[in-house]
Amino acid sequence: MAGPAAGIILPEPLTPAKKNDILLYLESIASQIRGKYDYSIEERPFLYTEGPETDGTLEVYIEEAVPEVIGWIPQDSISFAAMCNSEQDHRILGELCLYFAREFEGLVDFGAALGELAEVKGTLFKIPYEQQNGFNLFYHIGDTAFMEYWLQHPGFHMIK
């Protein structure tokens, strides 16, 4: 059963050197490597992708007014997916996102809403994307200070 997934949106395009740095870091923490984008971390299977999912993904951010909310236009992205759904998988994914968001000065795109949080440290952006049956739907994007806070929160989880 597949687990949670998340991405990091980046203010600058990934250079070949940065892409290489990502792969070197993943290789340094991997317990097993099954291909360029297929790793096990702490014996848990994960997938990694670089760049937007489709050619139009970055344009969708612009259509959803992400630049107006976060203050810059996303130029690139990296994504991780846990292939299982245990608490350990959520934690590893969260730590990967924090590491790379720090490394590349990006923001964590949770891909959906984390739920209502009474208290937040750091910045958690609420990105509206659609209205259904009179309800505005949104997803969350957080900065590294929020991600540090979220990893310590008792309700911590990533989005499946």
Buried (B, 14 or more C-beta within 10 A) or exposed (E): EEBBBBBBBBBEEBEEEBBEBBBEBBEEBBEEEEEEBBBBBEEBBBBBBBBBEEEEBBEBBEEBEBEEEBEEEBBBBBBBBBBBBEEBBBBBBBBBBBBBBBBBEBBBBBBBEBEEBEEBEEEBBEBEBEEEEEEEEBBBBBBBEBBBBBBEBEEBBBBB
